[in-house]
Amino acid sequence: MTMKLEIIKWNDLTEDEKIISIQRPTLNSLKGQDSTITQIFKDVRADGDEAVKKFTSIYDGVKIDDFLMSEKEIDSAFSRVPRDLIQSIENAIENVKTFHEKNFENDLNPVQVKSGINCQIIKRPIEKVGLYIPAGNNPLPSTAIMLGVPSSLARNKQSVVVSPPNDLGVVNDAVTVAAKLSGIGKIFKVGGAQSIAALALGTESIPQVDKIFGPGNSWVTRAKQMISLLNLPVSIDMPAGPTEVMIISDGNTNPEFIAYDLLSQAEHGIDSQVILISQNDTFLKDVAIEIDIAMSKISTREIAEISMKNSMLILTDNIDEALSISNDYAPEHLIINCKNAAELLPGIQSAGSIFLGEWSPESAGDYCSGTNHVLPTAGFARSYSGLSVDSFCKSISVQSLSKEGLESIGDDIINLAMAEGLEAHARAVEVRIKK
């Protein structure tokens, strides 16, 4: 199949056409999805494990008596996973741990705002977290690493994995190994909306958690979003959607590199979106040719061919224009494949994760470079960040005032409190400093 990707000349478009051209694929909820998920939550609240077992049998096609992966099952997973894959998992964990550990070691010391007034931010781990690891067509041990390592570094008191069971009624071997090596002790053989309901509500065997992390299919994503409607004290990491990559290139690189960078996201799912922007028309045409060649070589081409229909090649007048498009789009992944890539970094305002230069493929961030691959999609990079150890913690502000410090700002507090009609606020200060 020849893709025949059209090159869009950016400045030939009207302002409305520009907006429309980079819209993401529309996500349509499956018919009856919300009502089904609502019923799942209702049944799990009423019947706990029995309801989860029922839905696991319906949706995963296996009957589970005990959701918790036993040590015997975990050991069996290790024995079935090739040693070189285990070594790669261990190497990836070490890199992710190194980055996140150093990034986390920045607790601020107390700041003296003025004499007698000291303030600081302290971090405390969220007590209980649940980590969802997808295991559908492509089980993702890398996601177990990306969630498990930061949780271990944050020292969450309770951190559990939920992941769909396979035909044998256990969690995928590589996911199990990655979760265990990342420091997660409890792995539950349950997935889908029922696993989110179990984590949000708690059952006889699956604990209720304070925050749920991890990507999933539309059922998992929608179940996470619907938690807020139930007035439960459970939060989620971020809104999640289909993966995406935007590449900005000046044309000074091998077009084959770019073709595979685009396809590496296109192969994730039919709703994925990939965009290449360049001021070099010849380069865009060369990449289009390389995409056709590469497409014939990958086993995931059927998925990639569909998702490429959501994708585009954009011709701009210059790189500055490309940066502007990127900031409007706020991509999950942004590859800046230019000679002076690092120099362009200050011009980027919104992106989930950035990859600089031709030797920094997005695949590196997905697996082993050390950063996290759980990132905001669908434009949420404008306001959300990718996961880090901080995501598994709470930030608590602390202040310590001396009598002199309070006296120095006392009148200001009183004036503001009285202006707001909150007299007790003012009196709490007055009784201390007006004697």
PAVO-500024 format. One line per field, with one value per residue (C-alpha): residue number from 1; z, y, x. Coordinates in nm, 2 decimals, padded with zeros to 4 digits. Example, Ala and Ser with C-alpha at 12.3 -4.5 7.8 and 13.67 -1.06 7.14 Angstrom:
num = [1, 2]
Z = [00.78, 00.71]
Y = [-00.45, -00.11]
X = [01.23, 01.37]
***
This chain:
num = [1, 2, 3, 4, 5, 6, 7, 8, 9, 10, 11, 12, 13, 14, 15, 16, 17, 18, 19, 20, 21, 22, 23, 24, 25, 26, 27, 28, 29, 30, 31, 32, 33, 34, 35, 36, 37, 38, 39, 40, 41, 42, 43, 44, 45, 46, 47, 48, 49, 50, 51, 52, 53, 54, 55, 56, 57, 58, 59, 60, 61, 62, 63, 64, 65, 66, 67, 68, 69, 70, 71, 72, 73, 74, 75, 76, 77, 78, 79, 80, 81, 82, 83, 84, 85, 86, 87, 88, 89, 90, 91, 92, 93, 94, 95, 96, 97, 98, 99, 100, 101, 102, 103, 104, 105, 106, 107, 108, 109, 110, 111, 112, 113, 114, 115, 116, 117, 118, 119, 120, 121, 122, 123, 124, 125, 126, 127, 128, 129, 130, 131, 132, 133, 134, 135, 136, 137, 138, 139, 140, 141, 142, 143, 144, 145, 146, 147, 148, 149, 150, 151, 152, 153, 154, 155, 156, 157, 158, 159, 160, 161, 162, 163, 164, 165, 166, 167, 168, 169, 170, 171, 172, 173, 174, 175, 176, 177, 178, 179, 180, 181, 182, 183, 184, 185, 186, 187, 188, 189, 190, 191, 192, 193, 194, 195, 196, 197, 198, 199, 200, 201, 202, 203, 204, 205, 206, 207, 208, 209, 210, 211, 212, 213, 214, 215, 216, 217, 218, 219, 220, 221, 222, 223, 224, 225, 226, 227, 228, 229, 230, 231, 232, 233, 234, 235, 236, 237, 238, 239, 240, 241, 242, 243, 244, 245, 246, 247, 248, 249, 250, 251, 252, 253, 254, 255, 256, 257, 258, 259, 260, 261, 262, 263, 264, 265, 266, 267, 268, 269, 270, 271, 272, 273, 274, 275, 276, 277, 278, 279, 280, 281, 282, 283, 284, 285, 286, 287, 288, 289, 290, 291, 292, 293, 294, 295, 296, 297, 298, 299, 300, 301, 302, 303, 304, 305, 306, 307, 308, 309, 310, 311, 312, 313, 314, 315, 316, 317, 318, 319, 320, 321, 322, 323, 324, 325, 326, 327, 328, 329, 330, 331, 332, 333, 334, 335, 336, 337, 338, 339, 340, 341, 342, 343, 344, 345, 346, 347, 348, 349, 350, 351, 352, 353, 354, 355, 356, 357, 358, 359, 360, 361, 362, 363, 364, 365, 366, 367, 368, 369, 370, 371, 372, 373, 374, 375, 376, 377, 378, 379, 380, 381, 382, 383, 384, 385, 386, 387, 388, 389, 390, 391, 392, 393, 394, 395, 396, 397, 398, 399, 400, 401, 402, 403, 404, 405, 406, 407, 408, 409, 410, 411, 412, 413, 414, 415, 416, 417, 418, 419, 420, 421, 422, 423, 424, 425, 426, 427, 428, 429, 430, 431, 432, 433, 434, 435]
Z = [00.00, -00.09, 00.16, -00.07, 00.22, 00.12, 00.21, 00.37, 00.28, 00.61, 00.48, 00.20, 00.47, 00.63, 01.01, 01.04, 00.81, 01.02, 01.33, 01.17, 01.00, 01.33, 01.52, 01.68, 01.58, 01.75, 02.03, 02.03, 02.34, 02.27, 02.28, 02.63, 02.77, 03.05, 03.17, 03.16, 03.37, 03.61, 03.66, 03.71, 03.99, 04.14, 04.14, 04.28, 04.56, 04.64, 04.59, 04.60, 04.47, 04.34, 04.11, 03.99, 03.93, 03.72, 03.50, 03.46, 03.34, 03.10, 02.96, 02.99, 02.94, 03.24, 03.59, 03.87, 04.23, 04.38, 04.22, 04.39, 04.19, 04.43, 04.47, 04.29, 03.99, 04.00, 04.01, 03.72, 03.52, 03.59, 03.47, 03.14, 03.05, 02.86, 03.06, 02.81, 02.85, 03.23, 03.20, 02.97, 03.22, 03.50, 03.29, 03.21, 03.58, 03.67, 03.42, 03.52, 03.89, 03.84, 03.66, 03.89, 04.21, 04.12, 04.00, 04.32, 04.56, 04.55, 04.87, 04.94, 05.26, 05.47, 05.30, 05.53, 05.38, 05.62, 05.97, 06.19, 05.90, 05.76, 05.49, 05.30, 05.10, 05.23, 05.04, 05.18, 04.99, 04.89, 05.12, 04.88, 04.50, 04.23, 03.91, 03.59, 03.34, 03.00, 02.87, 02.56, 02.22, 02.34, 02.71, 02.84, 03.09, 03.02, 03.18, 03.49, 03.51, 03.45, 03.73, 03.97, 04.00, 04.09, 04.33, 04.50, 04.52, 04.67, 04.93, 04.90, 05.20, 04.97, 04.60, 04.40, 04.03, 03.85, 03.50, 03.29, 03.32, 03.01, 02.89, 03.17, 03.43, 03.53, 03.45, 03.14, 03.24, 03.13, 03.31, 03.62, 03.61, 03.54, 03.83, 04.07, 03.98, 04.01, 04.37, 04.35, 04.58, 04.51, 04.16, 04.10, 03.80, 03.70, 03.44, 03.26, 03.42, 03.69, 03.81, 03.83, 04.03, 04.26, 04.32, 04.37, 04.60, 04.76, 04.78, 05.00, 04.83, 04.64, 04.85, 04.79, 04.70, 04.71, 04.35, 04.04, 03.77, 03.43, 03.07, 02.93, 02.67, 02.64, 02.92, 03.16, 03.07, 03.10, 03.43, 03.57, 03.46, 03.61, 03.96, 04.03, 03.97, 04.26, 04.52, 04.61, 04.77, 04.49, 04.22, 03.89, 03.73, 03.42, 03.14, 02.89, 02.52, 02.20, 02.17, 01.94, 01.82, 01.65, 01.47, 01.37, 01.13, 00.93, 00.68, 00.79, 00.89, 00.73, 00.61, 00.71, 01.07, 01.06, 00.88, 01.16, 01.43, 01.28, 01.25, 01.60, 01.72, 01.44, 01.52, 01.88, 01.77, 01.50, 01.69, 01.71, 01.53, 01.39, 01.24, 01.07, 01.02, 00.80, 00.59, 00.34, 00.08, -00.07, 00.27, 00.33, 00.00, 00.08, 00.42, 00.25, 00.03, 00.32, 00.51, 00.23, 00.22, 00.60, 00.62, 00.41, 00.66, 00.99, 01.13, 01.27, 00.93, 00.93, 01.24, 01.12, 00.78, 00.95, 01.20, 00.93, 00.79, 01.09, 01.02, 00.81, 00.67, 00.71, 00.50, 00.68, 00.58, 00.87, 01.19, 01.41, 01.25, 01.33, 01.70, 01.70, 01.56, 01.82, 02.11, 01.99, 01.95, 02.28, 02.17, 02.40, 02.23, 02.05, 01.85, 01.74, 01.48, 01.38, 01.37, 01.65, 01.84, 02.19, 02.10, 02.00, 02.34, 02.50, 02.23, 02.34, 02.59, 02.60, 02.54, 02.74, 02.66, 02.42, 02.22, 02.09, 01.78, 01.54, 01.79, 02.03, 01.90, 02.09, 02.15, 02.39, 02.62, 02.60, 02.74, 02.87, 02.86, 03.21, 03.18, 03.21, 02.92, 03.10, 02.95, 02.89, 02.55, 02.36, 02.43, 02.81, 02.80, 02.82, 03.19, 03.29, 03.33, 03.27, 03.57, 03.81, 04.18, 04.27, 04.11, 04.38, 04.66, 04.82, 04.86, 05.20, 05.28, 05.62, 05.80, 06.12, 06.26, 06.57, 06.77, 06.59, 06.25, 06.32, 06.44, 06.12, 05.91, 06.17, 06.06, 05.70, 05.80, 06.01, 05.73, 05.47, 05.71, 05.80, 05.44, 05.37, 05.67, 05.85, 06.20, 06.38, 06.14, 06.24, 06.61, 06.60, 06.52, 06.73, 07.06, 06.99, 06.90, 07.05, 07.42]
Y = [00.00, 00.34, 00.61, 00.92, 01.15, 01.51, 01.79, 02.07, 02.42, 02.60, 02.95, 02.86, 02.78, 03.02, 03.06, 02.83, 02.57, 02.58, 02.50, 02.22, 02.07, 01.97, 01.86, 01.53, 01.23, 01.24, 00.99, 00.84, 00.67, 00.32, 00.29, 00.24, 00.27, 00.51, 00.32, -00.01, 00.14, 00.29, -00.05, -00.20, 00.05, -00.02, -00.39, -00.37, -00.14, -00.40, -00.73, -00.66, -00.95, -01.15, -00.86, -00.82, -01.20, -01.18, -00.90, -01.06, -01.37, -01.17, -00.93, -01.13, -01.48, -01.63, -01.73, -01.60, -01.74, -01.53, -01.20, -01.16, -01.30, -01.56, -01.58, -01.91, -01.75, -01.46, -01.70, -01.89, -01.57, -01.51, -01.86, -01.80, -01.46, -01.48, -01.38, -01.11, -00.95, -00.95, -00.79, -00.52, -00.46, -00.42, -00.18, 00.03, 00.03, 00.16, 00.44, 00.55, 00.52, 00.73, 01.01, 01.02, 00.99, 01.28, 01.49, 01.42, 01.52, 01.89, 01.94, 02.31, 02.42, 02.67, 03.02, 03.32, 03.55, 03.82, 03.82, 03.58, 03.43, 03.10, 02.90, 02.58, 02.31, 01.95, 01.63, 01.33, 01.02, 00.95, 00.66, 00.42, 00.41, 00.18, 00.13, 00.01, -00.18, -00.24, -00.60, -00.62, -00.67, -00.53, -00.59, -00.31, -00.40, -00.06, 00.10, -00.12, 00.03, 00.39, 00.36, 00.12, 00.30, 00.65, 00.49, 00.30, 00.61, 00.80, 00.53, 00.50, 00.29, 00.07, 00.04, -00.23, -00.32, -00.43, -00.58, -00.79, -01.17, -01.37, -01.69, -01.88, -01.66, -01.48, -01.14, -01.13, -01.26, -00.96, -00.72, -00.93, -00.94, -00.56, -00.48, -00.71, -00.57, -00.22, -00.28, -00.35, -00.64, -00.69, -00.77, -00.83, -01.03, -00.79, -00.53, -00.32, -00.09, -00.35, -00.30, 00.07, 00.03, -00.21, 00.03, 00.32, 00.14, -00.14, -00.50, -00.79, -00.86, -00.54, -00.23, 00.11, 00.35, 00.73, 00.78, 00.57, 00.58, 00.44, 00.44, 00.20, 00.15, 00.36, 00.16, 00.22, 00.58, 00.65, 00.46, 00.68, 00.99, 00.88, 00.84, 01.21, 01.17, 00.93, 01.17, 00.93, 01.07, 00.91, 01.10, 01.00, 01.09, 01.27, 01.25, 01.00, 00.96, 00.81, 00.86, 01.13, 01.26, 01.58, 01.62, 01.94, 01.90, 02.13, 01.85, 01.79, 01.43, 01.09, 01.08, 00.71, 00.80, 01.03, 00.78, 00.52, 00.79, 00.86, 00.49, 00.41, 00.61, 00.53, 00.16, 00.21, 00.23, 00.34, 00.67, 00.77, 01.08, 01.18, 01.51, 01.62, 01.99, 02.12, 02.42, 02.18, 02.06, 01.81, 01.66, 01.61, 01.43, 01.21, 01.12, 01.03, 00.79, 00.64, 00.59, 00.38, 00.17, 00.13, 00.05, -00.27, -00.39, -00.37, -00.63, -00.36, -00.20, -00.27, -00.05, 00.21, 00.24, 00.34, 00.58, 00.75, 00.87, 01.10, 01.22, 01.49, 01.65, 02.03, 02.27, 02.60, 02.90, 02.87, 02.68, 02.96, 02.90, 02.53, 02.61, 02.82, 02.53, 02.30, 02.53, 02.55, 02.17, 02.09, 01.74, 01.44, 01.37, 01.64, 01.55, 01.85, 01.70, 02.01, 02.09, 02.34, 02.15, 02.25, 02.62, 02.59, 02.45, 02.79, 02.84, 02.54, 02.62, 02.31, 01.94, 01.62, 01.51, 01.66, 01.47, 01.67, 01.58, 01.29, 01.04, 01.09, 00.88, 00.87, 00.50, 00.59, 00.77, 00.49, 00.24, 00.32, 00.68, 00.75, 00.99, 00.88, 00.77, 00.83, 01.18, 01.41, 01.37, 01.55, 01.90, 01.85, 01.92, 02.28, 02.22, 01.87, 01.73, 01.38, 01.15, 01.19, 01.10, 01.42, 01.27, 01.01, 01.26, 01.55, 01.89, 02.05, 02.41, 02.49, 02.82, 02.91, 03.26, 03.42, 03.69, 03.95, 03.79, 03.80, 04.15, 04.26, 04.15, 04.16, 04.49, 04.36, 04.04, 04.23, 04.48, 04.20, 03.99, 04.28, 04.37, 04.02, 04.04, 03.76, 03.91, 03.60, 03.58, 03.93, 03.87, 03.56, 03.80, 04.09, 03.88, 03.79, 04.13, 04.40, 04.32]
X = [00.00, 00.13, 00.04, 00.08, 00.10, 00.01, 00.24, 00.04, 00.18, 00.11, 00.10, -00.15, -00.41, -00.65, -00.64, -00.94, -00.79, -00.47, -00.66, -00.86, -00.55, -00.38, -00.69, -00.65, -00.86, -01.21, -01.25, -01.60, -01.71, -01.84, -02.22, -02.33, -01.98, -02.07, -02.37, -02.17, -01.89, -02.14, -02.29, -01.94, -01.87, -02.22, -02.16, -01.81, -01.93, -02.20, -02.03, -01.65, -01.44, -01.73, -01.82, -01.46, -01.44, -01.77, -01.64, -01.30, -01.47, -01.68, -01.42, -01.09, -01.23, -01.06, -01.19, -00.97, -01.00, -00.73, -00.64, -00.30, -00.01, 00.16, 00.53, 00.52, 00.35, 00.60, 00.89, 00.75, 00.73, 01.10, 01.18, 00.99, 01.14, 01.47, 01.78, 01.88, 01.53, 01.56, 01.90, 01.75, 01.47, 01.73, 01.93, 01.62, 01.52, 01.87, 01.86, 01.51, 01.60, 01.92, 01.73, 01.43, 01.63, 01.86, 01.56, 01.38, 01.66, 01.57, 01.37, 01.39, 01.56, 01.36, 01.35, 01.38, 01.11, 01.22, 01.36, 01.16, 00.96, 01.08, 00.88, 00.95, 00.79, 00.82, 00.73, 00.54, 00.45, 00.10, 00.01, -00.16, -00.13, -00.25, -00.06, -00.25, -00.03, -00.18, -00.16, -00.38, -00.23, 00.10, 00.18, 00.39, 00.67, 00.82, 00.51, 00.57, 00.91, 00.79, 00.53, 00.71, 01.04, 00.91, 00.66, 00.95, 01.16, 00.87, 00.83, 00.45, 00.34, 00.13, 00.19, 00.00, -00.01, -00.32, -00.29, -00.52, -00.47, -00.37, -00.53, -00.34, -00.50, -00.18, -00.02, 00.20, 00.55, 00.75, 00.51, 00.54, 00.92, 00.94, 00.70, 00.88, 01.22, 01.09, 01.00, 00.63, 00.54, 00.17, 00.05, -00.32, -00.45, -00.73, -00.77, -01.03, -01.28, -01.34, -00.98, -01.02, -01.35, -01.17, -00.89, -01.13, -01.37, -01.16, -01.27, -01.19, -00.86, -00.78, -00.71, -00.87, -00.60, -00.56, -00.44, -00.45, -00.17, -00.12, -00.25, -00.52, -00.78, -01.09, -01.27, -00.98, -00.95, -01.32, -01.34, -01.06, -01.24, -01.57, -01.42, -01.47, -01.85, -01.87, -01.73, -01.45, -01.13, -00.93, -00.74, -00.58, -00.25, -00.37, -00.62, -00.49, -00.55, -00.40, -00.02, 00.12, 00.45, 00.55, 00.88, 01.05, 01.33, 01.55, 01.61, 01.97, 01.93, 01.86, 01.49, 01.48, 01.54, 01.24, 01.02, 01.08, 01.03, 00.69, 00.59, 00.71, 00.41, 00.17, 00.20, 00.07, -00.30, -00.53, -00.60, -00.24, -00.13, 00.21, 00.32, 00.64, 00.71, 00.99, 01.09, 01.25, 01.00, 01.25, 01.31, 00.94, 00.90, 01.20, 01.05, 00.72, 00.90, 01.09, 00.76, 00.63, 00.95, 00.96, 00.59, 00.64, 00.90, 00.71, 00.48, 00.25, 00.18, -00.19, -00.23, 00.02, -00.15, -00.48, -00.32, -00.12, -00.45, -00.46, -00.11, 00.05, 00.36, 00.36, 00.58, 00.66, 00.86, 01.10, 01.17, 01.03, 00.69, 00.73, 00.79, 00.48, 00.27, 00.42, 00.33, -00.03, -00.05, 00.14, 00.25, 00.30, 00.64, 00.83, 01.14, 01.36, 01.58, 01.78, 02.15, 02.10, 01.83, 01.94, 01.94, 01.57, 01.47, 01.39, 01.13, 00.93, 00.65, 00.44, 00.54, 00.52, 00.88, 01.14, 01.40, 01.70, 01.90, 01.91, 02.05, 01.76, 01.47, 01.14, 01.20, 01.48, 01.24, 00.99, 01.23, 01.58, 01.70, 01.58, 01.29, 00.92, 00.70, 00.37, 00.30, 00.01, -00.17, -00.44, -00.30, -00.29, 00.08, -00.03, -00.11, 00.00, 00.35, 00.49, 00.51, 00.80, 00.86, 00.68, 00.36, 00.36, 00.41, 00.22, 00.38, 00.31, 00.39, 00.54, 00.58, 00.75, 00.72, 00.88, 00.69, 00.90, 00.82, 00.45, 00.47, 00.64, 00.34, 00.07, -00.10, -00.11, -00.28, -00.53, -00.61, -00.66, -00.87, -01.10, -01.13, -01.27, -01.50, -01.32, -01.28, -01.16, -00.86, -00.77, -00.82, -00.60, -00.32, -00.43, -00.43, -00.07, 00.08, -00.14, -00.08]
***
